């Protein structure tokens, strides 16, 4: 077990593939010589995650999930390969945790009588303000 997303959900080390690549962008000679960026690949379909979470992950509209159902995360924010590896793993855990979260079902409620009265009074008051903005006619 490489890491736990939650007490019930864990990721196994053999399910995650790390590939060291060269980072992009400014950084001078260090960037050109050292492969310190990480590509993390995680196949959702072949993982040991519960089926419900797999389905939610696949339905996420996230550009990091390919059409084949593989999560690809590129981490290159740090100079150290190990820190980039931890960063990529943290982002994968956050993505899975977001898919594992189920919001409580919403129960529709009715507005109270007082809130209905306050709403109508506010609308009447705004109507009066707008009425006072109208042009004054000389006919009366």
C-alpha positions in Angstrom: 0.0 0.0 0.0 1.7 3.2 -1.1 -0.8 5.6 0.3 -4.3 5.9 1.7 -6.9 8.3 0.2 -9.2 7.7 3.1 -9.4 4.9 5.8 -11.5 2.8 3.4 -9.7 3.6 0.1 -6.0 2.9 -0.6 -3.7 2.9 -3.6 -1.3 0.1 -4.3 2.2 0.8 -5.5 2.0 -1.5 -8.5 -1.1 0.4 -9.8 0.9 3.7 -10.2 3.5 4.2 -12.8 6.1 7.0 -12.4 8.2 8.1 -15.4 11.0 10.7 -14.9 11.1 13.3 -17.6 12.8 16.6 -18.2 10.9 19.6 -17.0 9.9 22.4 -19.3 10.3 26.2 -19.0 13.0 28.4 -17.5 15.6 26.9 -15.2 18.8 27.1 -17.1 21.3 24.3 -17.2 19.7 22.3 -14.4 16.5 21.8 -16.5 18.4 20.8 -19.6 20.5 18.2 -17.8 18.4 16.6 -15.1 15.2 14.6 -15.5 13.4 15.9 -12.4 9.8 16.2 -13.6 7.4 13.2 -13.1 4.7 11.7 -15.2 2.3 9.8 -13.0 0.1 7.2 -14.8 -2.8 5.5 -13.1 -5.2 3.2 -15.0 -8.6 3.6 -13.4 -10.1 0.4 -14.9 -7.3 -1.8 -13.7 -7.1 -0.3 -10.2 -8.3 -1.8 -7.0 -10.7 1.1 -6.3 -14.3 0.3 -5.6 -16.5 0.3 -8.7 -18.6 3.2 -7.6 -15.5 5.4 -7.3 -14.2 4.2 -10.7 -17.4 5.2 -12.3 -17.3 8.7 -10.7 -13.7 9.2 -11.7 -14.5 8.3 -15.3 -17.4 10.7 -15.4 -15.3 13.6 -14.1 -14.7 16.2 -16.8 -11.0 16.5 -16.0 -8.4 17.0 -18.8 -6.0 14.8 -16.9 -8.1 11.7 -17.6 -7.6 10.3 -21.1 -10.2 8.7 -23.2 -8.8 5.3 -22.2 -9.5 5.9 -18.6 -5.9 6.6 -17.6 -5.1 9.5 -15.2 -1.9 11.3 -16.4 -0.5 13.9 -14.0 2.6 15.9 -14.8 4.5 17.4 -11.8 7.3 19.8 -12.4 6.9 22.5 -9.8 9.9 21.5 -7.7 13.6 21.1 -8.4 13.7 17.7 -6.7 12.4 14.5 -8.4 11.2 13.2 -5.0 9.2 16.4 -4.2 7.6 16.3 -7.7 6.7 12.6 -7.1 5.0 13.5 -3.8 3.2 16.4 -5.5 1.9 14.1 -8.3 0.8 11.5 -5.7 -1.0 14.2 -3.6 -2.9 15.4 -6.7 -4.0 11.9 -7.5 -5.2 11.4 -4.0 -7.1 14.7 -4.1 -8.8 13.7 -7.4 -9.8 10.3 -6.0 -11.0 11.9 -2.7 -13.1 14.3 -4.7 -14.7 11.4 -6.6 -15.3 9.5 -3.4 -17.2 12.4 -1.7 -21.0 12.0 -2.0 -23.0 15.1 -1.1 -25.9 14.7 1.2 -29.2 14.5 -0.7 -31.0 17.9 -0.8 -34.4 18.0 0.9 -36.6 20.7 -0.6 -38.0 23.1 2.0 -40.7 25.7 1.9 -40.1 29.4 2.6 -41.4 30.6 6.0 -44.3 33.0 6.1 -42.1 35.8 7.4 -39.6 35.4 4.6 -42.4 35.5 2.0 -43.8 38.7 3.6 -40.3 40.3 3.7 -39.8 39.4 0.0 -43.0 41.0 -1.1 -42.4 44.1 1.0 -39.0 44.5 -0.6 -40.5 44.2 -4.1 -43.2 46.8 -3.3 -40.5 49.1 -1.9 -38.4 48.8 -5.1 -41.4 49.3 -7.2 -42.2 52.6 -5.4 -38.6 53.7 -5.9 -38.8 53.0 -9.6 -42.2 54.7 -9.8 -40.7 57.9 -8.3 -38.0 57.9 -11.0 -40.6 58.2 -13.7 -41.1 61.5 -15.6 -43.5 63.9 -13.8 -46.5 64.7 -16.0 -48.1 68.1 -15.8 -51.6 66.7 -16.4 -53.6 66.3 -13.2 
